[in-house]
């Protein structure tokens, strides 16, 4: 994930502090003393007899020629188009196996819908990572949770020295389809994307963000204005640490053949709470006039990222949940690039996808799917996803339950507002935003509140698809249905 090396001296003091902190964790009484009352109130499931989900996380063959699907129910004859999805589809090469769901090779899916008929096809992304792994029949490029091991044919000295080589960035773009200037790409969270043909699923050229803009990567979940302007976020790294960056990619102008990222710019840079431990984020929020970045206490230790290969560790092991930090919300004006003054904060939470954001009565209403604990990344290790019976129940119940939650962020805070005053004027939600004595605005969420849209699809469990239908702004009805799928599951927000 990193493309720049940092000064060892500037990082040494921080590393020593981290080392001492890690020692404290092994003193039996200390973790319990450090666990706050809020952490003890994390909500967990207690489900038993869960259906085995291992088939969803096994390698599959691509279906290069479209085949008809079996339809249960009715597909409207007026519905026509191609539904594109992408996700992990291959989890081993030779004797080498990936450790984490996020590591699997990118498999692109296409559902061609026409006159009530749905045809399915799929192709593996011919990324550099996929091709190198296939040629050598082993894992050649490190992924999120898997470190590529040195070539066994090399001498002991060569294998040792290879630990100090700069790791090659993966172009295994298995997270999402994105569109920039009318062109389709598949994306992951490194600096590399792959342009693809949405009709044939053929892999085209590789695109490097660093060739156009000073960022070292970008999310796979951009947002779009009606005119086609795309907004995204990416980190930048240097000798002084890291910054979060709001990225703006202009739409393709009429008559122009420019279909690259040319014209992309950094709209705004935001300094992390700790520049050597920036927050991990998978997505962000956007309303009509504002970008909302959520800085959560899931931290990326840059020193551990730098030394991961030397120590024989994966990038996953450099990410840690630090609930002693609060969650901070940064609101950026899309027109001016200015960060709104003041600070918005909330209790520690973990989220991967935002549900929606909109503006109402001088406030930004932000809905997220949140957990109170940061253990979700670990549970997605393939050894957990392949479990069955009581072992699967235990793995599932060890992760905090996710809830849809609403946050209200007042845009213009009256300096004369009293400490403790609820600054939210919205009557349809119990979410509050109170001013604190230090000038921060503390926002407390409510679970299961929606407005401004009617549908939200969630996957509470791989074998279940729940459709949440909002009938009235304060009345939610739940209509769970079941679905089965023989294709590899997709990392895609519904």
C-alpha positions in Angstrom: 0.0 0.0 0.0 3.0 2.3 0.6 5.3 3.5 -2.2 7.6 5.7 -0.1 10.1 4.7 2.6 10.3 6.8 5.7 13.2 7.9 7.9 14.1 5.3 10.5 15.2 7.8 13.1 11.9 9.8 12.9 10.0 6.6 13.5 12.1 5.0 16.2 10.6 6.7 19.2 7.1 5.8 18.0 8.1 2.2 17.5 9.6 2.0 21.0 6.3 3.3 22.4 4.3 0.7 20.4 6.7 -2.0 21.6 6.1 -1.0 25.3 2.4 -0.8 24.7 2.4 -4.4 23.2 4.2 -5.6 26.3 1.5 -4.3 28.5 -1.0 -6.4 26.7 0.7 -9.5 28.0 0.3 -8.5 31.7 -3.0 -10.3 32.5 -4.6 -7.6 34.6 -3.8 -4.7 32.2 -6.2 -5.4 29.3 -9.1 -5.6 31.7 -8.2 -2.3 33.3 -7.9 -0.7 29.9 -11.2 -2.0 28.7 -13.7 0.8 29.2 -17.3 0.5 30.1 -18.4 1.4 26.6 -16.3 -1.4 25.1 -17.9 -3.9 27.5 -21.3 -2.9 26.1 -20.5 -4.1 22.6 -23.5 -6.2 21.2 -22.7 -9.7 19.9 -24.9 -12.3 18.3 -25.7 -15.7 19.8 -26.7 -17.7 16.8 -26.5 -21.5 16.6 -26.8 -23.9 13.7 -25.6 -21.6 11.0 -25.5 -23.0 7.5 -22.0 -23.7 6.2 -20.8 -21.0 3.9 -17.5 -22.5 2.8 -18.8 -23.0 -0.9 -19.1 -19.3 -1.2 -15.3 -18.9 -0.5 -13.8 -21.5 -2.8 -12.2 -21.2 -6.2 -14.5 -21.3 -9.2 -13.9 -21.6 -13.0 -14.7 -18.7 -15.2 -17.7 -18.9 -17.5 -16.4 -17.2 -20.6 -19.4 -18.1 -22.8 -22.7 -16.8 -21.5 -25.1 -19.4 -20.2 -28.9 -19.0 -19.3 -29.7 -18.9 -15.6 -32.5 -20.6 -13.8 -35.0 -17.9 -12.7 -37.2 -18.3 -9.7 -40.0 -15.7 -9.9 -40.4 -13.2 -12.7 -38.1 -10.8 -14.4 -40.0 -7.9 -16.1 -39.7 -7.9 -19.8 -39.1 -4.2 -19.9 -35.9 -4.6 -17.8 -32.9 -4.6 -20.1 -29.2 -4.1 -19.5 -26.0 -5.6 -18.1 -25.4 -6.0 -14.3 -21.7 -6.0 -13.6 -20.1 -7.3 -10.4 -16.6 -8.2 -9.3 -15.2 -10.2 -6.4 -12.6 -12.8 -5.3 -12.9 -16.0 -7.3 -9.6 -18.0 -7.0 -7.9 -18.6 -3.7 -4.9 -20.8 -4.5 -2.1 -21.3 -7.0 -0.4 -24.7 -6.9 0.4 -25.5 -3.2 0.1 -21.8 -2.2 -3.1 -20.7 -0.6 -4.4 -17.2 0.2 -5.2 -16.4 3.9 -7.9 -13.8 3.5 -11.1 -13.4 1.6 -9.9 -10.0 0.3 -6.9 -11.7 -1.4 -8.6 -13.9 -3.9 -8.0 -13.2 -7.6 -10.5 -10.8 -9.3 -13.4 -12.5 -11.1 -15.7 -10.3 -13.1 -19.3 -11.2 -13.4 -21.9 -10.1 -16.0 -25.7 -10.7 -15.9 -27.2 -9.9 -19.3 -30.9 -9.1 -18.8 -33.2 -9.0 -21.9 -36.9 -9.8 -22.4 -37.3 -11.7 -19.1 -34.1 -13.8 -19.7 -30.9 -13.5 -17.7 -27.6 -14.9 -19.1 -24.5 -15.2 -16.9 -20.8 -15.0 -17.9 -17.6 -14.4 -16.0 -13.9 -13.9 -16.6 -10.9 -13.6 -14.4 -9.2 -10.2 -14.6 -5.9 -10.7 -16.5 -4.0 -8.6 -14.1 -0.2 -8.6 -13.8 -0.7 -10.4 -10.4 -2.9 -13.1 -11.9 -0.7 -13.7 -14.9 2.5 -13.9 -12.8 0.8 -16.3 -10.3 -0.5 -18.5 -13.2 2.9 -18.7 -15.0 4.7 -19.8 -11.9 1.9 -21.8 -10.3 2.4 -20.1 -7.0 1.6 -16.8 -5.3 4.1 -14.2 -6.6 2.5 -11.0 -5.5 1.6 -10.2 -1.9 -2.1 -9.3 -1.2 -3.9 -7.8 1.8 -3.6 -10.8 4.1 -1.1 -13.0 2.3 2.7 -12.4 2.0 4.3 -13.8 -1.1 7.1 -16.0 -0.1 10.6 -15.9 -1.8 11.2 -18.2 -4.8 12.3 -21.6 -3.3 14.7 -22.0 -6.3 16.8 -19.1 -5.1 19.8 -19.6 -2.8 19.4 -19.0 1.0 21.2 -15.6 0.6 19.0 -14.6 -2.3 15.9 -15.5 -0.4 17.1 -13.5 2.6 17.9 -10.4 0.5 14.6 -10.6 -1.3 13.0 -9.7 2.1 14.5 -6.2 1.7 13.1 -5.6 -1.8 10.3 -3.0 -2.2 7.1 -5.0 -2.4 5.3 -4.9 -5.8 1.9 -3.3 -5.7 -0.9 -5.6 -6.7 -3.3 -4.8 -9.5 -5.7 -7.6 -8.4 -8.7 -5.3 -8.6 -11.4 -7.4 -6.9 -13.5 -4.8 -5.0 -15.7 -2.8 -7.3 -16.5 -1.5 -10.8 -15.9 2.3 -11.1 -16.6 4.8 -13.9 -14.4 7.7 -14.8 -15.2 9.9 -17.8 -17.4 7.2 -19.2 -14.8 4.4 -19.0 -15.2 1.3 -16.9 -12.5 0.2 -14.5 -12.2 -2.5 -11.8 -10.6 -1.2 -8.7 -9.0 -2.2 -5.4 -7.3 0.1 -2.8 -3.8 0.4 -4.2 -2.7 3.0 -6.8 -3.5 0.7 -9.7 -6.8 0.2 -11.5 -7.6 -1.9 -14.7 -9.7 -0.6 -17.5 -12.1 -3.3 -18.7 -14.6 -3.7 -21.6 -18.1 -4.0 -19.9 -19.5 -5.8 -23.0 -16.9 -8.6 -23.3 -15.2 -8.4 -19.8 -11.8 -8.2 -21.6 -8.9 -6.8 -19.5 -7.4 -3.6 -21.0 -4.7 -1.3 -19.9 -3.5 -0.7 -16.3 -4.0 2.8 -14.9 -1.8 4.2 -12.2 -3.2 7.0 -10.0 0.3 8.3 -9.2 0.8 9.3 -12.8 -1.9 11.9 -12.6 -2.1 13.0 -9.0 -0.1 13.0 -5.8 -1.8 10.1 -4.0 -0.6 6.6 -3.3 -4.0 4.9 -3.7 -7.7 5.5 -3.8 -10.8 3.7 -2.6 -13.0 1.5 -4.8 -16.1 3.4 -3.9 -16.2 6.9 -5.5 -19.3 9.1 -5.6 -20.6 11.0 -8.6 -22.3 14.3 -9.2 -25.1 14.4 -11.8 -22.8 15.9 -14.4 -20.4 13.0 -14.1 -17.8 14.6 -11.8 -16.3 11.9 -9.6 -15.1 12.2 -6.0 -12.9 9.8 -4.3 -10.4 9.6 -1.4 -6.8 8.4 -1.2 -3.8 8.7 1.1 -0.5 10.3 0.4 2.7 9.3 2.3 5.9 11.2 2.8 8.8 11.6 5.3 6.5 13.4 7.7 3.8 10.7 7.7 0.5 10.6 5.9 -2.5 12.8 4.8 -6.0 12.0 3.7 -6.9 13.5 0.4 -10.3 14.3 -1.3 -9.9 13.6 -5.0 -12.0 15.2 -7.8 -12.0 13.8 -11.3 -13.8 16.0 -13.9 -16.3 14.6 -16.3 -15.4 14.1 -20.0 -16.0 17.2 -21.9 -18.1 17.2 -25.1 -16.1 16.4 -28.1 -13.0 15.4 -26.2 -11.4 12.0 -26.6 -9.7 12.3 -23.2 -10.7 9.2 -21.3 -7.9 9.1 -18.8 -7.6 10.5 -15.3 -6.2 13.7 -16.8 -7.5 16.7 -14.9 -7.8 15.0 -11.6 -6.9 17.1 -8.6 -6.7 17.1 -4.9 -9.6 19.1 -3.6 -8.6 19.0 0.0 -6.0 17.4 2.3 -6.8 16.4 5.9 -4.2 15.7 8.5 -4.7 12.5 10.5 -5.0 12.5 14.3 -1.7 10.5 14.2 0.2 10.9 11.0 2.1 7.7 11.5 -1.1 5.8 12.3 -3.8 7.0 9.8 -7.2 5.5 9.9 -8.2 2.6 7.5 -11.2 3.5 5.5 -13.1 1.6 2.8 -15.6 4.3 1.7 -16.8 7.8 2.6 -20.0 9.8 2.5 -21.2 12.6 0.1 -24.2 14.8 0.0 -25.1 17.4 -2.5 -22.6 20.0 -1.3 -20.3 18.2 1.1 -17.9 15.2 1.3 -17.9 13.5 4.7 -14.8 11.6 5.8 -15.1 9.3 8.8 -11.8 8.8 10.6 -12.4 5.7 12.6 -10.1 4.1 15.2 -9.0 1.2 12.9 -5.4 2.3 12.6 -2.7 1.5 10.0 0.7 1.4 11.6 3.0 2.7 8.9 6.1 1.4 10.6 4.6 -2.1 10.6 3.7 -1.6 6.9 7.2 -0.7 6.0 8.8 -3.6 7.9 6.1 -6.2 7.1 8.0 -8.0 4.4 11.3 -8.0 6.3 9.5 -9.6 9.3 7.5 -12.0 7.2 4.1 -10.5 8.0 1.2 -9.4 5.8 -0.3 -5.9 5.6 -3.3 -7.1 7.6 -1.1 -7.5 10.6 -0.2 -3.8 10.5 -3.9 -2.8 11.1 -5.2 -2.6 14.7 -8.4 -1.6 16.5 -7.7 1.2 19.0 -11.0 2.1 20.7 -9.3 4.5 23.1 -9.6 6.9 20.2 -13.0 8.5 19.2 -14.5 8.5 15.7 -14.0 11.9 14.0 -16.1 13.3 11.1 -14.5 15.7 8.7 -16.9 17.7 6.5 -15.5 19.3 3.3 -17.2 21.8 1.1 -17.1 20.4 -2.5 -17.1 23.8 -4.1 -14.3 25.5 -2.0 -12.4 22.5 -0.7 -12.5 23.9 2.8 -13.0 21.8 5.9 -15.8 23.0 8.0 -14.5 24.6 11.3 -15.0 22.8 14.6 -14.8 19.1 15.3 -17.4 16.4 15.1 -16.8 13.3 17.1 -18.6 10.2 18.3 -17.9 6.9 20.1 -15.5 4.5 18.5 -17.0 2.5 15.7 -16.1 0.4 12.7 -17.7 0.8 9.3 -17.0 -0.3 5.8 -19.8 1.2 3.8 -21.9 4.3 4.2 -25.6 3.9 3.4 -26.6 7.4 2.4 -26.0 11.1 3.2 -28.2 14.1 2.6 -28.8 17.6 3.8 -31.8 18.8 5.7 -32.6 22.0 7.7 -28.9 23.1 8.0 -27.6 19.6 8.9 -26.0 16.7 7.2 -27.7 13.4 7.9 -25.3 10.5 7.5 -26.3 6.9 7.7 -23.7 4.2 8.2 -23.6 0.4 8.8 -21.5 0.2 12.0 -20.0 -2.1 14.5 -18.8 -1.3 18.0 -15.8 -3.6 17.7 -12.9 -3.8 15.2 -12.6 -7.5 14.8 -14.4 -7.9 11.4 -11.2 -8.0 9.3 -9.9 -11.0 11.2 -13.1 -13.0 10.9 -12.8 -12.7 7.1 -9.7 -15.0 7.2 -10.5 -18.0 5.0 -9.8 -20.4 7.8 -12.8 -18.9 9.6 -15.0 -18.7 6.5 -14.4 -22.4 5.9 -15.5 -23.5 9.3 -18.7 -25.5 10.0 -20.9 -26.4 12.9 -20.1 -25.0 16.3 -16.8 -23.6 15.1 -18.6 -21.5 12.5 -21.2 -20.4 15.1 -18.3 -19.3 17.4 -16.5 -17.4 14.7 -19.7 -15.6 13.7 -20.7 -14.7 17.2 -17.2 -13.4 18.0 -17.8 -10.3 15.8 -19.8 -7.4 17.0 -23.3 -7.1 15.4 -23.6 -4.4 12.7 -26.4 -1.9 12.8 -27.6 0.9 10.5 -27.0 4.1 12.4 -27.8 7.7 11.8 -25.6 10.7 12.6 -26.6 14.3 12.4 -23.9 16.9 11.7 -24.9 20.6 12.1 -23.4 22.6 9.2 -23.4 26.0 10.9 -22.9 25.9 14.6 -23.9 29.0 16.6 -20.8 30.0 18.7 -23.2 31.2 21.4 -24.9 27.8 21.7 -24.8 26.5 25.3 -22.6 23.6 26.2 -24.7 20.4 26.2 -27.4 21.9 23.9 -28.7 19.6 21.2 -28.0 21.4 17.9 -30.1 19.1 15.7 -33.5 20.6 14.7 -34.7 17.3 13.1 -37.8 16.0 14.6 -37.9 12.7 12.7 -34.7 11.3 14.3 -33.5 10.8 17.9 -29.9 11.3 16.8 -28.4 14.2 18.7 -25.5 16.6 18.2 -24.4 18.3 21.4 -21.8 21.0 21.9 -19.0 20.2 24.3 -17.0 22.6 26.5 -13.9 22.1 24.3 -15.8 23.2 21.2 -16.4 19.8 19.8 -19.8 18.6 18.6 -20.5 15.1 19.9 -23.0 13.2 17.8 -24.9 10.3 19.1 -26.5 7.8 16.7 -29.7 5.9 16.6 -30.1 2.5 15.2 -32.4 1.8 12.2 -33.5 5.3 11.3 -33.8 6.4 7.6 -35.1 9.3 5.6 -34.5 10.6 2.1 -34.6 7.2 0.5 -36.7 4.1 0.8 -34.6 0.9 0.2 -31.5 -0.5 1.8 -30.2 -4.0 0.9 -28.0 -5.7 3.4 -26.4 -9.2 3.8 -26.7 -10.1 7.5 -25.4 -13.6 6.6 -24.1 -15.1 3.4 -27.0 -17.4 3.0 -29.6 -14.7 3.7 -30.6 -11.5 1.9 -32.6 -9.0 3.9 -34.5 -6.2 2.2 -35.2 -3.3 4.5 -38.1 -1.2 3.2 -38.8 2.2 4.7 -42.6 2.7 4.6 -42.6 6.0 6.6 -39.7 8.2 7.8 -40.0 6.6 11.3 -41.5 3.3 10.5 -39.3 0.5 9.1 -40.6 -2.9 8.0 -38.3 -5.8 7.5 -39.0 -8.3 4.7 -36.2 -10.9 4.8 -35.9 -13.3 1.8 -33.4 -16.0 1.0 -31.3 -16.5 -2.1 -28.8 -19.0 -3.4 -25.8 -18.3 -5.7 -23.4 -20.7 -7.3 -21.0 -17.9 -8.4 -18.3 -16.5 -6.2 -19.7 -13.8 -3.9 -18.8 -10.2 -4.7 -17.4 -7.5 -2.5 -20.0 -5.0 -3.5 -22.2 -2.6 -1.5 -25.8 -3.2 -2.5 
